[in-house]
Amino acid sequence: MNPPKKKLVVVGNGMAGARVVEEVLKRAPGRFDITMFGAEPYGNYNRILLSNVLNGSQSATEIFMNPLSWYRENGIKLHAGVRALKIDRERKVVTGTPLKKEALAYAVDAAAATDGVAVGESYDHVIIATGSRPFVPPMEGFGGTGTFLFRTIDDCDQIAAYAKNCKTAAVIGGGLLGLEAARGLMTHGVKVTILEAAPQLMVAQLDSESGQMLRATIEAMGIAVKCETITTKIVREDGRITRLDFKDGTSLATDMVVVSAGIRPITEIATASGLTVSKGIVCDDQMRTSDRDIFAVGECVEHRGRLYGLVDPIWDQAKTLADVITGFNPQAGYLGSKLGTKLKVMGVELASMGETKPSLPDDEVVVYREPSRGVYKKLIVRDNKLVGAILLGETDTAGVLMQMFMGNTAVSARRADLLFGSSTGAPVLSVFDLPDHAQICNCNGVSKGAIKEAIQLGKCHSVSKVAGCTKAGLGCGSCKGLVAQLIEAYAGEVTDDPSEHYYVPGVALEKSQLVAEIRRRGLKSVSAVFRELAGGKECPASKVGLASLLKTLWAGDYDDERDARFINDRVHANIQKDGTYSVVPRIYGGVTSAAELRRIADVAVKYNVPLVKFTGGQRIDLLGVKKDDLPKMWKDLGIPSGHAYTKAFRTCKSCVGTDFCRYGVGDSIKLAQEIERRFQGIESPHKMKLATAGCPRNCSEAYVKDIGAVAIEGGMWEIYIGGAAGGSVRKGDLLITVKTHDEVLKYTGRFMQYYREHGKYLERTYHFVERLGIETLKKILVEDSEGIAARLDADMQKAVDAYVDPWKEAELPAYPGQFSAPELAHALATAENNG
Amino acid sequence: MSTTPTVINLGSIEKIAAGHSRCYLVGGTEVAVFRQRDGRLFATQNRCPHKQGPLSEGVSGGGKVICPLHSHKFELATGTGSESGECVKVYAVRELNGEILLSV
C-alpha cells in the first residue's frame, strides 16, 4: 500500500516555477500530485531570450523550455491562462479564475480582468512563484496605443507589429533589458532613443566611466542615448503618440514608447492570503513563507532583505526548496547569493560582479582603460579578496575572477594577471569555462569531467589527491595549476596537502628541513635516511630523489647505494620503450672530429645499432642497444659518457662563434667546451641543458636554455638563467653581464649549486627561477646578500673534482649483474619440495 | 588437486646485490627476482602489463617495484598493481644455503 500522494500546488508557471517542479521530480518522482497555475496561456519559456524574439533572431517556439507535452508526461495538471488569486489557508485550497484573452498576464487589476468559472485546488503544500512585473515610472499618458512593456512573448509580438508603422521609438530605461529592447527595435528599422533617469547606462552593473564608454559604443551603432532624463508625459495627437515631455522642460518626438525600467515582485496573492510581505514575499533560509506549508521561489521572494532577478540565485533557491519539500535534505538552506553576470549587451562583452565602486577607505582599485577599443577593466580588492569587478569589451579573465569572487578566495599578488592573464603564459581562460570533455592533463589524457568527478564525488580536494585518483598532473606536471583552479571552482578551496611539499613522498620533510637533518646527522646513504628519518620504512618512490640529493650534498663522500638509482643511472644509458638503451657519447660544445666520427660509425656497424640520430644537443645518439652491449661499445668508442640519461648537466650547445662566422663577437665554441668539461656529470634536481651564443642572433638558442651565455659587443658575456623551450617556453632572465670565460664559469657554477641545493626534485630551472624571482637570485648570487657565494663556489668545485666518467665502469662493473642480459635458468629442477 | 610445483635453482643469491633485482629466463618465460634490503625475496613476471616494461630494471623496496617505463607500481608479495585492472603474476621463491629456489 502506497501512502496517498501529497498535493503540491505551484502558483506561477514561469522559469522559477517550472524549475522548482523539475527539481522536485528529480528528487522524488511520483511523490506529489502536482498542479500548476500559469497566468500566461503557454508552457514556460526562457524569458532571458525574449530580446531575440523581438529582434527576430529566434522564434517564440524556440525559447520554450517545457512544452505543454512535458506537463502531460510528468502528470502535472496545468491551469494555463488561469490566475491564482487566493490561498485559503483554513480550508487549504488555492483558488483562481481564468484571465480574459486580451488581459496582461501581470496586470495589477487581476480581478477585473478575470472571466469565467473559478478554479479551486486543495493542497498540502503551495509554492508561490509568481515572479515580477515591469515597473512603470509615474508619467501621464502611459497605456493604450503605442505604449508597450517588454516582459512577455505577447509584448514582443505587439512591439514588432506596431514598429512596422513607426519611424522613431523611445525606450524608457537604460538597464540591461532596456538596451536589449532598443537592440530589438533597431532591427525593425526604427530610429531608437534610450532614456535613462540615472546619469549613466546599466547603473547596476557599471561604474560611471564604463557606463560612459558603453554609451559611446552604443551611440556609434546609431542609437541615441539621453541620461538624467525623466519622462513626465506622453503626448498624443489624433490618437497617435507624437512626443514625450521631460521633467527638465525639453521634449523628444517619437512614434512609440517601450518601458523597461526594472521589475517589482508580484505579491498580491501573498497579501490576499495573509502572508508576510515586505518588498517581496518574505522567506526564510528554507524558502518558507510565514506559513509552514507555503513556500516561495524566484523574483517574488524577499530573502534576508534582498530581491533577486538573475537566474543563478533563483536556481539555487529552487534546489534548496526541492531538498526541503521532498525531505531529500531537510537541513538544506539557501544563504543568499553573490551577484555576478557575464553577458553580451548589444554585441559588447561584459562581465560584472559585486560592487562597482569602492566603498571603504582601504579598498584597492585597479583600473585599465583602452578607449580606442572600448575596453575597460576594473577590480576592487578588499583584504586581498575580490569584492567587485567590471570587464567591458574584453572578458578573457571573467571566469577566473568570477570564481575568486564567488569563492571569496585570495587573489594573486600580481593584480595585472587578473586583468590580462598570467605573465607566465598560464592559460588566461578559466578552466571553469571549459566543457567537460576538454582535456586538462595532456600527458595522461585526463578530461575536465573526470577531474570534476574526482573532486565532487571522490572528495579529492588537494592537487595530489586528484593526481592519485585520476593521474592528472603526474606527467610533465604543467597542468597542476589548472587542477588547483578546478578544485577551487568545485570545492571552494584547495586543501593544502603537506605531503605536496615533501621533497620525496616517503620522508615527511620539506627540502630545506631534509637537507638540515641529513647534514646534522651526517646521513650519507639512502638507507640511512630511511632508517633515521622515515622510521625505517623504505619507500621505492623516494629512493631516486634521495640519491640525487645525497650526491649533491656529499659529492665524493656519498655512500652510493646503486639500488637507489633509476635504471638509467645504474647502466649509464637511457632506457627505451622496448627495453633497449641509447648511447650518447660526450661531444664537447658540439665539436667533433673525423676520427671520432669514424669510431662512432665503426661502433654503430659492429653492434648493429638500428638508429643513428643527431640529437637536439649537437651530439649523436645510438639507439636500440642491448644492455649487455653497453660496456663493450663504450670501450670501443673511447669517448666519455654524454650523460644523456640522467638528471644532471647534459650538454652545452654552441654556434660557430668567431673563427668562421661573420657576426660572432665572442668565442662561443671555446666557452661551450670549457663549460662542458667543467660541469659534465653534475647532478641536479632535473636536467640542465646549456648553450653559448657568439652574438645576440642566438643561433644556438642560448636565451631559452637552463643557462645560456650570449656574447655581446664590447667583449662581454650575458648570462641568462631559467630559459625553456620545451613544453613551456620561456626566455631566460639576465643574471649578470661579465667579461671573461672564467667569470661565466664562476656564475654558471654558482647558480647550478644553488639550484642543486634549493630546487625541488624534478623542478626545472625555468620553474625554479620563476619561483624565487630573478631579483632575489641576483641578490644572492651576484651581490652575495647571504654571504654564501664563496661556499657555493667551493661546493661546486668539490662536485667537479668528484666527477668520474661513469662509462669507466665498462672495465669493472660496480655490482654483480650490472650489465647482464636475462640469465638462462638452469633447467635442472631440484627434486625435493621442502628443503 | 593442484600439481606439485617445479622448483628451479636459480643459482647463488650473491648474483643479486641487496636492494637489486634480476631477470631470469625460465623455460622461455622471463621472471624477475627481487632481493630486498631487509632480506626478503620476491619473484614476479618480468613484464609490466601496461607496456611490457622490464620490472627487473625498476626501482624496488618496501615490498614494491616501480616499472621503469611509466612508473606503474606493483606489490611484490601479491602482484597487485597501482592501476585498476593491472596485476602481475607472482612466484614463490626462497633462499636455501645461499641459493635461490623458484617454484613455478
Interface residues (C-beta under 8 A of the other chain):
Chain A: L474 G506 S527 K537 E538 C539 P540 A541 K543 V544 E561 R562 D563 A564 R565 F566 I567 R570 I575 K577 G579 Y815 P816 G817 S820 P822 E823 L824 A825 H826 A827 L828 A829 T830 E832 N833 G835
Chain B: T4 P5 T6 V7 I8 N9 L10 G11 E14 K15 I16 A17 A18 G19 H20 R22 C23 Y24 L25 V26 G27 E30 V31 Q36 R37 D38 N46 K51 Q52 G53 P54 S56 E57 G58 V59 S60 G61 G62 K64 V65 I66 P68 L69 S71 K73 L96 L101 L102
